[in-house]
């Protein structure tokens, strides 16, 4: 495995703690999403390797039948998983125009806009994705992710809590909520929420990896490594925890997360693109 720049890897992922559930510790040698993430729209989305394998097939299916919502969503997901976010947003924009009343489509489109740094557009799309009389938990969770990305963690948590009233105990929403608490530096509450999420049989490895992150941020690296080893194996878990330890040991770690997040927003494409 090639050498990694541990600090830059951690910073790159840590700044996306709230990015539609976008943080995970991955077996690539550095910290992590996805938004992928543990975001409620695509918490069970395929990893990058699977997405790359399927991308060509999905592209061909989409070109042959652009009106097929399932194919369009799967293709956009594969584009997002392979870091082709502007292309994913373009696919979802067309799908949303064809399906203006579909909460799943609008939620995915809003999330894609948020990942591209187009937060104002994302918030507007998500507001139109459902009505107060008929709320959709996926949309509420995506709205929470957008609020987290703009730094309004209290508002984000209200969205997640509203989603949990519809789907109590849903691990993807709990994971987003836990990461929101972490960004707000409420680490014990973040840990408790993520432990609840990770205990659910529906939770995948990304939920457990988010728990490991929060344990590491509290300096409990041994526990974090044990959690990671369940999905990554001992060697990769050790490597990931070493990167996290190096980052957390910096006296300005939290400020670095904030600075990296602001830098990412400055580099985001303008809303008109």
C-alpha positions, 0 to 999 in steps of 0.5 A: 500500500502506498504511503499516505499523507496522514494529516491531509487525509484526516483533514479532507475527511474530517471537514466532511463530518456533516456532509450528508453523513459523509464521513467514514474510515475506509480501508484505503489507508486514510480516513474515509460521505458519503455523505458517502456517507451514512446519509439517509439517501444512500447509506447503503450505497456501494463503495468506490470499487463496486461503483467503478466496476458498475459505472459503465453498465449503468451509464449504458442503461441510463443512456438507453432509458433516461426516464427510468428513475431507478437507473438514473438514481443508481447511475448518479450514485455511482458517479458520486461514489467515484467523485464525479459529483458535477456529473451526478448533479446533472443527471439528477437535475434532469431526473428531477425535472421529469419527476418533480413530485418524487421525494426520493429524486428531489432528496438525492438531487438536493444532496448532490447539490450540497456535495457540490457546495451549492447549499442555497440551491440544495436547501430550496430543492429539499424544501420542495421535496415534501410538505409539512403535512406529508413529511419524508424522513429521507428529505428531512435527513438530507435537510439536516445534512445541508444545515450541518454543512452551513454550520447550523448544527442546532437546526440540523439536529432538529431535522434529524430528530423530526426524521426519527419521529417518522422512522424511530431508530433508523441507523442512518439518521442516527449516524447523521445525528451523531456526527452533527453532535460531534461537529458541535463538540458534544462528543459524549452525546455523539458517542451515545447516538452512534452506539445506538446506531451501530447496535442496530442490525441494519447498520453497515460498516460506515456507521461503526466507522463513524463511531470509531472516529468519535471514539478517536476524537475523545482519545480512546484509540484502543476502542476505536481500533477494536470497532474498526477491526470488525470491518477493516481487519487488524492491519488496516484498522491500526493504520487508520487509527494511527492517522487519526491519532496523529491528527487528534494530537495536534493542539489545533485539531478542531480549528483545522477541521473548521478551516478545512471546511471553509476552504472546501466551500471556497473551492466549491463551484459557483451555484450557476455551474 
